[in-house]
Every structure is written in structure tokens, then in C-alpha cells.
Amino acid sequence: MGNRFIKQTAAVVLLTTSVLSFSSVAFGASTSVDQSVNKVKMELNKAATEYVYPALDGKLASSDSLYPVLNSAKKNYQNAVKEIQSSKLSQTEKQAKLKEIETLYNEKITKGLVPYIDAYNYATKYLDPLLADIKVAEAKNDFAAVEKAYHQISYQLKGRTAILYRFSGKASRDLLLDKYKQPSDQKRDELMVPVTIYMKTVEVEKLVKEGKLEEAKKVMESIQALVDRLPSSASNSFVTALLKNVEKVKEVVTPVTPPAAGGGGGGGGGVTSPSGNDILNSMLSEQVKLGNTATGSKVEISMVGNKLNVLIKENSTLGHFYDEANRVFSVFKSKNTTVESATVTYKTSDGDITIGSSNNGLDFDKVIEKALAKVNLDKDTSLSVLDDKTITLQVTGTISGKEFKDTYTFKFETAK
């Protein structure tokens, strides 16, 4: 009897010890996992604040200061994942905890810290150096260098600056745009006319060397129309130098020669002055070339006569087309150009939709946007909706004192 009691007592003690030992290990494992999860959650949340909080004080966190934060967050996240996967938790508990930290990692790191670093690096390694190159070239009155940098920055702004919008954190994004993109946009717009003038002077000199004097004179006419759109040269040494260059090229085309001895009249040689339509078409053609430089991978416009072919590329929208078309037709806003009437017509299977405008500050994108809005097409609509369709623009007015009256047709086609 005594032996039996002793054996039963020993069994109870062993069982109790075993249960307590097992419970302690299980509880300890669960606690350890929870601690790791909580720790990594705190770190992921803090990582995002490393670039958000400085922006609230008007400062941008540098990528160099954020790389250690990113590396630590990645390492501890991966360690937490491994600990969860190797724990004795049930599969359901494991999946729940993995999902919890994965969601937070995507929000704070994948969509926040990482794209912010990419955006900061892009702005400081591409936009900022290009602006610096332009300023140096302008100071030296190096027209060729200015043109080269202008095309480069135009390409960047049109085709690659989407990277500046991809991260979360409005304050940081707005600050990055204000500090880097806005000055780049401003400089690009400021140089559009001067660069066009310079490119045309190069074209004039080439035509003269080829003996194509009449063609050179027509291009010279279009240059004069652009000169009227330049800012005042009083406080702009680059514009002053550009105007001197224009005069120099002008003398090559129409050299000043003393009158022939004995006077007497002289016949004119049959030179035909370009019409208002000729001047306008020449300017539009040049704007098309400049626009294509800035288009990136969205829309490509080419011009043959009065027909503008629009090549629709992947992910292009009506908004992309508006931007490029308005850039081309910005010639209507020059000081020596007056738009008396402008009418946009969009041809549909149900009939024509026409919107008219009568102002000297023609915003082509606004006029065509109104026309397309009538069929519920907004700027975010895929440009493919216009595939194989046409839009026409009829304009009348004067340019450089000469009347123009013309019709331009946009023909849309998807890139193959």
C-alpha cells in the first residue's frame, strides 16, 4: 500500500513537472515571437518618419543619411520573418503575424522609404547637375551647350520625373518638387524660345552654305517672329548675346551693300517674301521638333505640311497629348501674333463636335479638352481612344504683320 502511494505520488510529480516545463517553453516561444514582431513594427514605423519629419520643418533628408535606416529595417524584418517561420506557433498564427509585418513593411519601406531615396537621388544626380550645366553655359554665352542641356532636361522632365511622385508623404514630395522640379520646369520654359532661335540660326547658316538663299530667308523671317517673344535683354546677358548672334546671321543672309555707282533703280531679283502661313508653319514645325525631344515615351508628334501625325505609345493619355499639342501651338502666344478665331473639330461616328475660341492667348489644350469632354473623355483617358481618328484646328489671324488662315489636322495612330 505504501509503495503504491509512493509510486502514484512520484508519477504526479513527474507529470506536473513535464507539463510545467512544456508550458514554460511554449509561452516563452510565443512571447519571444511577439517581442520580435513588436520590435520590427516599431522600427518600420520609425524608418518612415526619418524622411517625413524633416520635411515638416522644411528640410529634405539626404539618401546618405537614410541608407543605414533602410539596411537596418530590412535586416530586422528578415530576421523577424525567419523567427516566425521557425517558431512552434500554428500555421494560422504564423500566417497572421507574417501578413501583419509584411503589410507594414510594404507601406513604410516599399512604398515609402525606398522610393523616397530613389526620388532624392534622381533629383540631385540628374536635375540639379543639368540646371548647373545650363547656368554655366548661359554665363559663357555657349549657345550649343545651352541647347544640348535644354534637350537633356526636357527629356528628363517629360519622360522620367514620374519617379518624384511615387513615394508616400505629401510634405516630403511637395518639398522635393519645389526644390528640384519646379526650377527645372521654369528653366526649360524660359529657354524654349531662345533655343529655338539658336537652332534656326544654325539652320540658316547651313542653308546659306548650301546655296539655298531663298530658304534661308524664309527661316530668317520665322526667327524675327520668335525674337519678339524673347524677354527683355536689359538684365539678361545671354539674351543680349543671342540677339547679337541673330544680327550676325542676318547679315549673312541679307548683307548690307552700298548702292551701285550711278544709281538707277534695279529690279528686285524676283525674291518672294514668305506669307503669314509660311511663317506660321515654319514656327510650328520647329516647335514639333522641340516637343518630340521632351516627349519621352508617351507621345510622338511629326508634321508634314499641315498634317500632324500623333503616334500613340504605351500608357499615353489625353493629358500627354494636350501638353505636347499646347507646346507646339504656343507660337500663337507670341507678342507679334494675333489670333482672331480658332475652332477645334472632333469627328465622331455620331457627327462633328466643334468648340470655338477667340483670343490671342490660345490654349490649345483647353479648347480641345472642352471638345472631348462633350463625349466624356477627360485628360486621364487612354490616348488609344483616338486611334485612327482625327481632330482639326482652324485658325485665322496675323503674324509679323502678315495674315494667316489655315487648317491643321491631327491624325492618331497606335505605335506598332
Stockholm file with secondary structure:
# STOCKHOLM 1.0

chainA/1-416         MGNRFIKQTAAVVLLTTSVLSFSSVAFGASTSVDQSVNKVKMELNKAATEYVYPALDGKLASSDSLYPVLNSAKKNYQNAVKEIQSSKLSQTEKQAKLKEIETLYNEKITKGLVPYIDAYNYATKYLDPLLADIKVAEAKNDFAAVEKAYHQISYQLKGRTAILYRFSGKASRDLLLDKYKQPSDQKRDELMVPVTIYMKTVEVEKLVKEGKLEEAKKVMESIQALVDRLPSSASNSFVTALLKNVEKVKEVVTPVTPPAAGGGGGGGGGVTSPSGNDILNSMLSEQVKLGNTATGSKVEISMVGNKLNVLIKENSTLGHFYDEANRVFSVFKSKNTTVESATVTYKTSDGDITIGSSNNGLDFDKVIEKALAKVNLDKDTSLSVLDDKTITLQVTGTISGKEFKDTYTFKFETAK
#=GR chainA/1-416 SS CHHHHHHHHHHHHHHHHHHHHHHHHHHHHHHHHHHHHHHHHHHHHHHHHHHHHHHHTTCCCCHHHHHHHHHHHHHHHHHHHHHHHHSSSCHHHHHHHHHHHHHHHIIIIIIIIHHHHHHHHHIIIIIHHHHHHHHHHHHTTCHHHHHHHHHHHHHHHHHTGGGGGSSSCHHHHHHHIIIIIHHHHHHHHHHHHHHHHHHHHHHHHHHHHTTCHHHHHHHHHHHHHHHTTSCCSTTCHHHHHHHHHHHHHHHHHSCCCCCCTTCCCCCCTTCCCCCHHHHHHHHHHHHHHHHHHHHTTSEEEEEETTEEEEEECTTCBHHHHHHHHHHHGGGGGSTTEEEEEEEEEEEETTEEEEEEECCSSCCHHHHHHHHHHTTTCCTTSBGGGGTTCEEEEEEEEEETTEEEEEEEEEEEEECC
#=GC SS_cons         CHHHHHHHHHHHHHHHHHHHHHHHHHHHHHHHHHHHHHHHHHHHHHHHHHHHHHHHTTCCCCHHHHHHHHHHHHHHHHHHHHHHHHSSSCHHHHHHHHHHHHHHHIIIIIIIIHHHHHHHHHIIIIIHHHHHHHHHHHHTTCHHHHHHHHHHHHHHHHHTGGGGGSSSCHHHHHHHIIIIIHHHHHHHHHHHHHHHHHHHHHHHHHHHHTTCHHHHHHHHHHHHHHHTTSCCSTTCHHHHHHHHHHHHHHHHHSCCCCCCTTCCCCCCTTCCCCCHHHHHHHHHHHHHHHHHHHHTTSEEEEEETTEEEEEECTTCBHHHHHHHHHHHGGGGGSTTEEEEEEEEEEEETTEEEEEEECCSSCCHHHHHHHHHHTTTCCTTSBGGGGTTCEEEEEEEEEETTEEEEEEEEEEEEECC
//
